[in-house]
């Protein structure tokens, strides 16, 4: 049974139709350096990336502009999530291209921790609607909750 759709008015989630983007905001009880490290090291990433909470069976990160990443969930071994890094500005910005979209992880100091804003920018309204239909918002939301718990 598919996961229920994330409500467009759910706390920390917005759909920006003008920018063709899904936007997620989470406050994390860890420094921007710690959050950036969690996003950029295989040892950490493999522990929280899978929306279902299973450790990744494969996690490869080549952290450089033009470098690639590859994540494989044990429950979806036939479907690797791959992408290419476009901008890397530790510890505040990580930008990558994956699934024909741009992903941005923006980290800012906030109340002794980090405010993490994650954007998935699609190329059109149709692309955005397809992402929503596929449950990308739900999966991303759960993945970010996993990260918050991992660093909590």
Secondary structure, DSSP 8 states (H G I E B T S, - for coil): -------TTSTTEEEETTTTEEEEEEEESS-HHHHHHHHH-HHHHHHH-STTS---SEEEE--STT-EEEEE-GGGTT--EEEEEEEEETTTEEEEEETTEEEEEEEEEETTEEEEEEEEE-SSHHHHHHHHHHTHHHHHHHHHHHHHHHH-
